[in-house]
Amino acid sequence: MTITPLKNINASSLQAKICARVTRLSEFRLDNSPHKIQRLDFVLLDEEGEAIEAQVRERQVDRYKPLLKEDEVYFIQYFQIFPAKTTYRAVNHMYLIKFTNYTEIHKMATIPPTFSKIAYSLVSFDMLKTRIDNINDMSDVIGKLTTVAHTTTSYVKGVQKHIRRLYLTDGRESIEAVLWGRQAIDFPAEQVIEESKRTSIIILLLGITCKSHEGQLKLQGSTTCQWHINPIIPEAIALQNRFKAYSYEVSWLNAPTTSTETITTSINDLADVTNPHKIYGNTYQVEIVIKALKSNQPWWYLGCTSCHKRVLEDGSGYKCPKCGAATAEPMYRITMIAIDPANFNEEDPKSIEIIFFGATGEQLTGVSALTLAASSTINSETIPSEITRLYGNKYTLKISVPFSSMQRADISFQVKSIINTSGPIAPTLPTTSQISETTSGQVHNSAPATISQEEHKKDTDNPLPLDETPLREHVASATKATEAGKRHLTEEDTEPSDPKNIIRYQVSSPIANAGCLSRSYFSCTF
């Protein structure tokens, strides 16, 4: 009988016979019934490199599980054809194969050396960022492995699960990937680290989803996730050649040098750190002066009021992808460039990037992000004077390296608390030309341009511009909530006509320079 290529499989292919390799074979189990296999999931790959998803349902698991082996090639006939899944699709095929009680499978005795071995469709790091929280399609990615963590455990919905973190790079930036369950346990970390002493480790991750943590991309493995170490494919060979001139070795992500005590240090010492893994877990106390605002970063985001994660649009409202809550409000994410106070007047001082989130941002500005976003005349080109006037102010902070910093080319520090505020040490403010960044986020430490003390008030009344595109994209997702807030700030306190669709936040104290009532309500329509 003629073999049907997988690309020709459609709803009428009930009599078709295919020849395909079994790849990404996995067992789907429920958390509340971990010993019972609910379904076998796998991807079938034919000689032409075409792929299609396939399943064995619970009632046929005992029959077919002993017969199906990863990487073997089979002749398969008498199966059902269904439309492809609408979520978490592993491959780009319109249909899905399901075995029946009558499906016949026969293993190929001798597999031709030209038969395709891996079903993959690579996505670049940049493209992965566009797939954050996209549950329609899973992604395949390749990169050089740089760091691997020991397995740890975490409770998810009351169930303890093993996790392992990996870090890979494309040569421009690094991304964290998290493996769960069996994949975390089975990953050959020790062998990989030993092998990396001789050659670069290129890792191909198949079947991953994209999430965002602290504004940074994070990859999540699934039950069908699979990895390949130094696969024999053109893309892996190209990466091997690209990294020949770089260090091969993969390092452990652990904290042998970290301390539970707060370490007093200086900006200059932290600026010399080139590997965030080496100081992750430490908390540092430093004296800083704000030298500049990072112009290619938004100063707020629309966050979940329960868990503070960035919310997504959901129909006419918003929804948190982490906890499912539908209430949200603007939250601070102020990114600044800090230097040592002793070096403030130097032309090219050492500096670090620091980020004020949430409560620390409110302590910094003296006004909530909710009030400031709703009551100011803020658009995608400007930041408010409550933030720009902080230039030259001296602070004592506790800071640490967040997970997200290990995914970026430049190290950043998150402010854990503001210990002391000493006020401005300089009578001048930076002009727009002073606050300039490269696309990689590095600061141009050019000689500061300043304006006179007499112009201080004028400057704070006219906020400095930000880079246009990043903030416009960020603000676009929150325009609905912010504009609704602006309208309600000057209205009388009245009960909304539809309480189910109105989220009300009370501002209980006067806020200077915020343009709001001393006691008013901010209402976000969802």
PyMOL commands that set and color helices and strands:
alter all, ss='L'
color gray80, all
select helices_A, chain A and resi 6-8+58-64+125-129+181-186+189-195+234-242+267-271+276-278+341-343+358-365+369-375+385-388+403-407+432-434+453-461+468-476+479-489+499-501
alter helices_A, ss='H'
color red, helices_A
select strands_A, chain A and resi 17-28+39-45+51-57+73-83+95-107+139-149+152-156+159-169+174-180+202-213+216-229+251-253+262-264+283-293+300-304+312-314+317-319+328-339+351-357+393-400+412-424+502-507+520-525
alter strands_A, ss='S'
color yellow, strands_A
deselect
rebuild
show_as cartoon
